[in-house]
Amino acid sequence: MHLLDKISSAITYTLFEQLQAEVSAHNGNVRECAAFVLGQVRRMPDYLWPPFYLLAVCLTLISLGTGGCFHTIAPEKRMLLLRRWQRLPGPCKDFFLFYHTLVSFYLFSAMDLEKAQ
């Protein structure tokens, strides 16, 4: 598994729990959500890979100050880092919003599927 895959999965798992609690949704599967998000990341155009990888490396380097690589630290610490990135201007915020949007899309799609059944 590439570093970007590990970071993407860790971000997805962290945001999934937070967003699921916010919308009071208890549907959807975090593994399915992670697979969906990883699929979207892997389908990005080639020219987006270098900046995304660079942002993943930056997030990992910053997280080293909190006790380890981003994908290995506790979910609470991950959420704190993501909230900081959410407030930063430019590419850090966009990186966060990319994942936030995909996880939100998955959760609301799962809610719609549950209602349809």
N, C-alpha and C positions, 0 to 999 in steps of 0.2 A: 504494500500500500504506500503510495506516494505521500509526501508531507502534506500536500494540498488536500488529498483525500482525508488524511487524519484530522487536519484542521477543520475541514468542511463538516466532517462527521461530528466533531466535538461542538462546533458552533450550532449545528442542527439539533443535537441532543439538548443543549443548554436552552436554546430558544424555544424548542418544542415544549419543554416543561413549563417555561414561563408563560408562553402564549396560551397554552392549553388551560392553565389556571386562570388567566385573565378573561378568557371567553367562556369559562365554565364548561368547556367541552371535554368530554371523557371518551371521545371517539378518536379513531385514527391510531396508528401504530408508529411508534418512534422509529422503528427499523425501516418501515415502508417509507416514512418521511425522509429518512437519511438516504435511502436508495433513490428516491425521487430527486432530492437536492443534488446528490452526487451525479446523477444522470444529466441534470441541467448543467452542472459545472463542466462535465466532460464534453458536452456538446457546444461549449463556447467556441467562438472562432479562435483560430490559432493566435491571432494578434493580441488577444486578451490574456492568454496564458502567462506571459512574462510578468505583467503588472499584478495579476492575481497571485502568482507564486511569490513575488516580492512582498506583497502585503501579508501573505501567510507567514513568510519568514520573519517579517517585522513583528507580527503578533506573537510569534514564538519567542523571539529575542526579548521582547518586552515582558512576556510572562515568566521568563527565567528569574526575574527579580521577585516573583511571588512563590517560587518554590519548584519550578520545573517547566517543561515544555507545555504549551497551551493545552494540548490534548491529554496531558497526564495530570493536570492540576484539578483540584476539587471543583465541582460545578458552581459553587458559590463564588469562588475566585474567578472562574471563567466569566460569569455573569457580570461581575464588577469590571473586568477588563472590557467586556463588550459594551457596557454602559458608558465607559470612558470614550471608547472609539465612536460611539453613537453621537457624542457631543463634539467630536473633532471635525473641523472643516475638511472638505476635499475628499481624497480617495479613501481615507480610513472610514469616514461616515458612509460613503457609497458602498464599500466592501461590506459593512455591517448591514446596510439597507438591502443589499442584494439577497443575503441570507434571510433576513427578517421577512422580506416579501415572499420568498419561496416557501418558507415554513408556514406563514400565514395562509398562503394560497392552498397548501396541502390541507391544513386544518379546516378551512372553510369548505373545501371540496369534500372532505370526509364528512363534515356536518350535513352538507347537502345530500350526499349519498345515503346517510343514515335516515334522513327525513323521507327520502324517496322510497325507502323499503318498507 
